[in-house]
Amino acid sequence: MPDHATRVIAIRHGETAWNADKRLQGQTDIELNDTGQRQALRLAGALADAGITSLYASDLRRAMQTAQPIAARCGVALGTDAGLRERNFGIFEGQRWVDLERRWPEQARRWRERNGDFAPDGGETLAGFYARCVDSATRLAVRHPGETIAFVAHGGVLDCLYRAAARIPLEAPRTWQLGNASINRLLFNGESFTLVGWNDSRHLDAGLDDNDEATAAAERAT
């Protein structure tokens, strides 16, 4: 691995009530539910010895709440970046998939086809979203050559990073997992991303240790 390469840990936020209810969240600012908070603590424990030197999160609460225990456990400052926000889904936000088919069948069809130029009313095109989040991740990675950094973002952002790293076109169907609070690893060589590992969720099956409980207590006190 080149000395100047940036090791990137890309994380989807923990579970929210809307995730559990299978609603599209987009940029609606939803908090973590109880499961998501537990996932964040387990994630922090799993990353305690990862050598993270810089940590960034989307400025939406579900991402920040997932990142805060990581910052506390790793002893790093938490920066926010609006470029890591989920796609703006416009009128689709708050809806279940079945609702889209019933209320906006033509828009739902174009959505399913992964049309890069399509945006739900009031929302963001897929192509524009891809450019935004990959550009933002690239901009942050460029700042930290030779370091290990972490992003806490959203399912759509991670989907775009996977496609960028694996050279998969936007219109191709998704065949990879994007679990809440899973650990995903990429390498940035100064120009582009490559995949190292994806959707590692083994830490979510473990119980909380004493350090996790201490992190939780510290978070509650702030």
N, C-alpha and C positions, 0 to 999 in steps of 0.2 A: 504494500500500500504506500503511495507517495506520502512523504512527510507533510505536504501541504494540504492533503485531503481532509475534509471536514466529515466527521462521523455524526450522523443525524439520527436521533431517536424521535420518531413521529408517532404521536399518541392521539387517539380519539378520546373525547371527554367521556366521563362516566355516565351511567344511565340516568335518564330523566323520566318523569311521569309520561311525557309525550312519546318517548322511545317505547316505553312499555305498552302504550296505547296505540302504537304504530301510526302516529301523526307526524306529518311533515313539520319540522321546526323552523328551518331556514334561519332567519335573523331575529325571530321572536326570542326574547331573552328569558329562557326557561332555566330554572335552577335544577341542580341534582336532586334526585329523590334519595331515600335512605340507602337503597342499594348502590347508587352512584357514589355516595359519600364513603361507603365501605370499600368500594372498588378503588377510589382515589387513595385511600390509606394503604391498601395492599400494593398498589402501583408504586407509591412512594417507597415502600420497603424494598420492592424488587429493584428499584433504581438507585438505592442508597450508595452502592459501590460502583456505579456505572461511569464515574469520572466526569459527570456533567459539569461544564464550566459556565454555561449560559443557558437560560430557560426563557422561552417565549410562549405566550398564549394568545389566542383570539381574545378580544375584549368582551365577548359574551360571557355571562356569568357561569354557564355550565363548564366552559373551558377553564376559566379562572379558578373556579372552585376545585377542579381536578388538579390544576397545576400548583395550588398553594401548598398542599402537603409535600409535594416533590421539592419545592423551594425550601421548605423548612427542614426536610430530612437531608437534603444535599448541601444546604448552607449556601445557596445562591440566590441572587435577586431575581425577581420575576418581572420580565418586561411584557408589555402587551403590544399587539400589532393587529390593527383592523383588517389588514390584508389577509389574515388567517381566518376570517369569519366564514361561516357557511354561506352557501349560495342564497341569494335573495329569491325566494320562491313566489313572491307576489301574492296573488289571490289563493294560491295553493297552501299557504302556511296555515297550520292548524287543522288541515283536512287529512282524513285517512285515504288510502289508495282507492277504496271502493267509492268514496265520495267524489273523487276526481272523475271517474268514469260516468257517474250519474249526473253531475252538475255541469261538467265541461268536456263532453266526449271528444270533440275535435282537438282541443288543447291537450287532453290526456293522451290521445293517439300520437301527437307530435312529441310529447314528452317520452313515451315509451320507445319511440324510434330514435331517441337520442340525437335529435336534430340540433346541430351546434348553433344555428342561428335563431332557434326558438326560445322565447321567454314567455312564461305565464304572465298574464296581465299584471303590470306593476312590478315584474320581477327582472331577473338577470338572465342573459343568454348563457347557454352552456359553454360556448367558446369564450365569451368574455370572462366568465367565472374561472375557467381553466387558466387563462392567461394571468388573471389577477393572483390566484393563489400560488401558482408555480413561480411567477415572478417574485412574489413576496418571500417564498421559501428560499429561492435563489439569492435574493438580496441579503437575507439574514445569514445564510451559509457562507457567503463570500466574506462576511465580517470576521469569521472565526476559522481561518485555515489552521489545520493541525489539531483542532480541538474537538471535543464531543459536546454537542448542543442538543437541546430537546425542544420540540414544538408540541403544544397541546392545542388541537384544533378540532375538526369535525369530520364526519364520514365523507362528505363530498370533497373536502380538501384532501383527505388521504387517498380517495379514489383518483384524484388528479395527479397526486405525487406518484402513485403506483404506475399510472399510465405513462407519465413522463419518464420514470426510471426504467420501465420495461418496454418502452417504445410501442405502446398499444394505442391505436387511434381512439378518439372520443366516441365514435359511433359503435365501437365494438361492445357487445354485452359484457357485463361484469361477471367474472367467474371466481373472484377472490373474496375473502371475508374481510369485514371491517368492524370487528367487535368493539364494543364499548370498553375503554380502559385497556385495550390490548397494546402490546409493545411492537413497534415496527421499526426496522433499521434500514437506513440507506447510507450511501457514501456519495459525497459531492467532491468531484475532482478539480473544481475550479471553473468548470464549464457546464457540467450536467450531472444528474443523479443516476446511480445504479442501485439495484436492490441487493440487500444483504440478508434480511430475514423479515418475515411478515406474520402478523396476527398471532404473536406469542401471548397466550392468556393463561399460562400455567400458574402465575402468581395469584390469579383470582380464585383458584381452588384451595388456596392455603388459608389458614386462620391468621388473625392478627397477632403479632408478637408484642413484647413489652415496649419496644421502640415505637411501633405503630400506635399503641395506646398513648404513649407520651406525646407523639406528634399530634394526635387527635386532641389531647388536653391542651396543648399549646395553641392549636387552631381555635379552640373554643374560647380561650382566654383573650384572644386578640379581637 
